[in-house]
Amino acid sequence: MKKIKTIRNNWKNSEVKRLFNLSLNDLLFKSHTIHRKNFKKNEVQLSTLLSIKTGSCPEDCAYCPQSAHHNANLEKEKLVELKKVEKAAIIAKKNGSTRFCMGAAWRNPTDRDLELVCKMIEKVSSLGLETCATLGMLNQKQAEKLAKSGLDYYNHNIDTSKKYYKEIITTRKFEDRITTLNNVREAGLKVCCGGILGMGETLEDRIDMLITLANLPKHPESVPLNQLIKIPGTPLENTNDLNPFDLIKTISVARIMMPKSYIRLSAGRTNMDDSTQALAFFAGANSIFQGDILLTAPNPGKKTDAQLFDKLGLNSEKIPITNNA
């Protein structure tokens, strides 16, 4: 009997479309079954994300308030001091996070900036936390430097399909994203890469985005799936709301296609009710960002997440409620 591979990198459009066309119950059953074969039941990994440099980004990403092209009334901040990063990481660990992520609004970091970020990575690593950074595009030498500093993950989302990408970003190409991902892999770093739902894309775009991710030579170890946060002053502020079931089905299909990857229910959770989040976790999401702020956007607070996890019987004992929430 021919052995069926559990990890595939050759998904076809027709296969993925059939998954999306399944009844919701059948799709959820399939994805949840796969999820339980690869991860501990009822366990959600917790991460914390800190903006270490805010605003004035030269990219024109239509969803992002940090773009210098948009008037989102964002308070700009230069690269923060090491002490602020250390303090935030200590609180994150106390609150149950196992991974600390640092995000900077750059097209690509300068060598001087990278040197300072490497010191931040070394400090966070010394606290016993996994480290992740999202700093824009990287060349091979920069990726290698980050790896030597002890960085565990590099986040660089593809955002959407190759076809729809130019409708969202014009200051760089989809291929630039792939080049950075390749550089990160070559440097031996783990990859955090996903996309954003609700930007006006079609089902076909979501299918193509998932195929791009799942057909990489190696699946991203972490796949954040974001729901668009419609920020006033950005080109997408009046986009139609995402249907919650489209989010759930995309998470389910992502879990089936990338069975061993962490699927992170990421930005947009403040606009999701408890039922939507419960379905997302059942569908295969098993990671969240915790804390009141997600870079510059609102995020459910520690108390809110602890109460939800308690209702759902998830690992609420791992997210203690503190005065630093």
CORJONOR-V88185 format. One record per residue. N is the residue number from 1. RES is the residue in three letters. BURIAL is 1 if it has 9 or more other ideal C-beta (glycine too) atoms within 8 Angstrom, else 0. Layout:
n = [N;N]
res = [RES;RES]
burial = [BURIAL;BURIAL]
This chain:
n = [1;2;3;4;5;6;7;8;9;10;11;12;13;14;15;16;17;18;19;20;21;22;23;24;25;26;27;28;29;30;31;32;33;34;35;36;37;38;39;40;41;42;43;44;45;46;47;48;49;50;51;52;53;54;55;56;57;58;59;60;61;62;63;64;65;66;67;68;69;70;71;72;73;74;75;76;77;78;79;80;81;82;83;84;85;86;87;88;89;90;91;92;93;94;95;96;97;98;99;100;101;102;103;104;105;106;107;108;109;110;111;112;113;114;115;116;117;118;119;120;121;122;123;124;125;126;127;128;129;130;131;132;133;134;135;136;137;138;139;140;141;142;143;144;145;146;147;148;149;150;151;152;153;154;155;156;157;158;159;160;161;162;163;164;165;166;167;168;169;170;171;172;173;174;175;176;177;178;179;180;181;182;183;184;185;186;187;188;189;190;191;192;193;194;195;196;197;198;199;200;201;202;203;204;205;206;207;208;209;210;211;212;213;214;215;216;217;218;219;220;221;222;223;224;225;226;227;228;229;230;231;232;233;234;235;236;237;238;239;240;241;242;243;244;245;246;247;248;249;250;251;252;253;254;255;256;257;258;259;260;261;262;263;264;265;266;267;268;269;270;271;272;273;274;275;276;277;278;279;280;281;282;283;284;285;286;287;288;289;290;291;292;293;294;295;296;297;298;299;300;301;302;303;304;305;306;307;308;309;310;311;312;313;314;315;316;317;318;319;320;321;322;323;324;325]
res = [MET;LYS;LYS;ILE;LYS;THR;ILE;ARG;ASN;ASN;TRP;LYS;ASN;SER;GLU;VAL;LYS;ARG;LEU;PHE;ASN;LEU;SER;LEU;ASN;ASP;LEU;LEU;PHE;LYS;SER;HIS;THR;ILE;HIS;ARG;LYS;ASN;PHE;LYS;LYS;ASN;GLU;VAL;GLN;LEU;SER;THR;LEU;LEU;SER;ILE;LYS;THR;GLY;SER;CYS;PRO;GLU;ASP;CYS;ALA;TYR;CYS;PRO;GLN;SER;ALA;HIS;HIS;ASN;ALA;ASN;LEU;GLU;LYS;GLU;LYS;LEU;VAL;GLU;LEU;LYS;LYS;VAL;GLU;LYS;ALA;ALA;ILE;ILE;ALA;LYS;LYS;ASN;GLY;SER;THR;ARG;PHE;CYS;MET;GLY;ALA;ALA;TRP;ARG;ASN;PRO;THR;ASP;ARG;ASP;LEU;GLU;LEU;VAL;CYS;LYS;MET;ILE;GLU;LYS;VAL;SER;SER;LEU;GLY;LEU;GLU;THR;CYS;ALA;THR;LEU;GLY;MET;LEU;ASN;GLN;LYS;GLN;ALA;GLU;LYS;LEU;ALA;LYS;SER;GLY;LEU;ASP;TYR;TYR;ASN;HIS;ASN;ILE;ASP;THR;SER;LYS;LYS;TYR;TYR;LYS;GLU;ILE;ILE;THR;THR;ARG;LYS;PHE;GLU;ASP;ARG;ILE;THR;THR;LEU;ASN;ASN;VAL;ARG;GLU;ALA;GLY;LEU;LYS;VAL;CYS;CYS;GLY;GLY;ILE;LEU;GLY;MET;GLY;GLU;THR;LEU;GLU;ASP;ARG;ILE;ASP;MET;LEU;ILE;THR;LEU;ALA;ASN;LEU;PRO;LYS;HIS;PRO;GLU;SER;VAL;PRO;LEU;ASN;GLN;LEU;ILE;LYS;ILE;PRO;GLY;THR;PRO;LEU;GLU;ASN;THR;ASN;ASP;LEU;ASN;PRO;PHE;ASP;LEU;ILE;LYS;THR;ILE;SER;VAL;ALA;ARG;ILE;MET;MET;PRO;LYS;SER;TYR;ILE;ARG;LEU;SER;ALA;GLY;ARG;THR;ASN;MET;ASP;ASP;SER;THR;GLN;ALA;LEU;ALA;PHE;PHE;ALA;GLY;ALA;ASN;SER;ILE;PHE;GLN;GLY;ASP;ILE;LEU;LEU;THR;ALA;PRO;ASN;PRO;GLY;LYS;LYS;THR;ASP;ALA;GLN;LEU;PHE;ASP;LYS;LEU;GLY;LEU;ASN;SER;GLU;LYS;ILE;PRO;ILE;THR;ASN;ASN;ALA]
burial = [0;0;0;0;0;0;0;0;1;0;1;0;0;0;0;1;1;0;1;1;0;1;0;1;0;0;1;1;0;1;1;1;0;1;1;0;0;0;0;0;0;0;1;1;1;1;1;1;1;1;1;1;1;1;1;0;1;0;1;1;1;1;1;1;1;1;1;0;0;1;0;1;0;1;0;0;0;0;0;0;0;1;0;0;1;1;0;1;1;1;1;1;1;1;1;1;1;0;1;1;1;1;1;1;1;1;1;1;1;0;0;0;1;1;0;1;1;1;1;1;1;1;1;1;1;0;1;0;1;0;1;1;1;1;1;1;1;1;0;1;0;1;1;1;1;1;1;0;1;0;1;1;1;1;1;1;1;1;1;1;1;0;0;1;1;0;0;1;1;0;0;0;0;1;0;1;1;1;1;1;1;0;1;1;1;0;1;0;1;0;1;1;1;1;1;1;1;1;1;0;1;0;0;0;1;1;1;1;1;1;1;1;1;1;0;1;0;0;1;1;1;1;1;1;1;1;1;1;1;1;1;0;1;1;0;1;1;0;1;0;0;1;0;1;0;1;1;1;1;1;1;1;1;1;1;1;1;1;1;0;1;1;1;1;1;1;1;1;1;0;0;1;0;0;0;1;1;1;1;1;1;0;1;1;1;1;1;1;1;1;1;0;1;1;1;1;1;0;1;0;1;1;0;0;1;1;0;1;1;0;0;1;0;1;1;0;0;0;1;1;0;1;0;0;1]
